Amino acid sequence: MLLPHTAQAADASVRPDGRFGHSAITHNSSSELFIFGGYADDNILNDVLSFSVRTRQWTRHECAGASPSPRYGHAACRVAESMYIFGG
């Protein structure tokens, strides 16, 4: 389970690498899209980023507690304020 915990200030330098096999969920009340993990440049990722539809800015997040292991080809869903990762 991912609970976005802390966030970096949004700026032009915060943006995800091109990737595939990541998961994404929406957070309707904040108009944000959250992505987790994936595969990029021969690396399996476990980062969490969000994109604000309102500001068109990316923000990098740290997980509350232990981060899930790096993975791609997984699934994710949102329940209340949490993101759950399955498989990969």
C-alpha positions in Angstrom: 0.0 0.0 0.0 1.3 3.4 -0.9 0.4 6.5 1.1 2.1 9.5 -0.4 3.9 11.0 2.5 6.2 13.8 1.5 6.5 15.7 -1.7 9.2 17.8 -3.4 8.2 21.2 -4.6 6.9 21.1 -8.1 9.4 22.5 -10.6 10.4 21.9 -14.2 13.1 19.5 -13.2 10.7 17.0 -11.6 9.3 14.8 -14.3 9.3 11.0 -14.8 11.7 9.3 -17.1 10.1 7.7 -20.2 8.9 4.3 -19.1 6.5 1.4 -19.7 4.9 -1.2 -17.5 4.0 1.3 -14.8 0.7 1.7 -13.0 -1.4 4.8 -12.7 -4.4 5.9 -10.6 -6.4 9.1 -10.4 -7.1 11.1 -7.3 -10.4 12.9 -8.1 -10.5 15.4 -5.3 -7.1 16.8 -6.1 -7.2 16.3 -9.9 -4.0 14.4 -9.8 -2.7 11.3 -11.6 -0.3 9.2 -9.6 2.2 6.8 -11.3 4.3 4.0 -9.7 7.2 2.0 -11.0 7.8 0.7 -14.4 10.8 -0.1 -16.6 13.1 2.5 -18.1 16.7 2.4 -19.5 17.3 -1.1 -18.3 16.1 -0.2 -14.7 13.1 -1.5 -12.8 11.6 1.5 -10.9 9.8 2.0 -7.6 9.3 5.7 -7.7 6.0 7.5 -7.1 5.1 10.7 -8.9 2.0 12.7 -9.4 0.8 15.0 -12.2 -1.5 17.9 -11.4 -4.0 18.5 -14.1 -4.6 22.0 -12.7 -1.0 23.2 -12.6 0.5 20.8 -15.2 3.3 20.1 -12.8 5.0 16.8 -11.7 5.7 16.1 -8.0 7.9 13.3 -6.6 6.6 11.6 -3.5 8.1 9.3 -0.8 6.0 6.5 0.6 4.8 6.3 4.2 6.5 3.3 5.6 8.5 0.8 3.5 8.4 1.4 -0.3 7.3 -1.5 -2.5 10.1 -3.3 -4.3 10.9 -2.1 -7.8 8.5 -3.6 -10.4 6.8 -3.4 -13.8 3.9 -5.1 -15.4 1.9 -4.8 -12.2 -1.6 -3.4 -11.4 -2.7 -0.7 -9.0 -6.0 0.5 -7.6 -7.1 3.3 -5.3 -9.2 2.7 -2.2 -10.0 5.8 -0.3 -6.7 7.7 0.0 -4.4 4.7 -0.6 -2.8 3.2 -3.7 -2.5 -0.6 -3.6 0.1 -2.4 -5.9 -0.5 -6.0 -7.1 1.9 -8.3 -8.8 4.7 -7.3 -11.1 
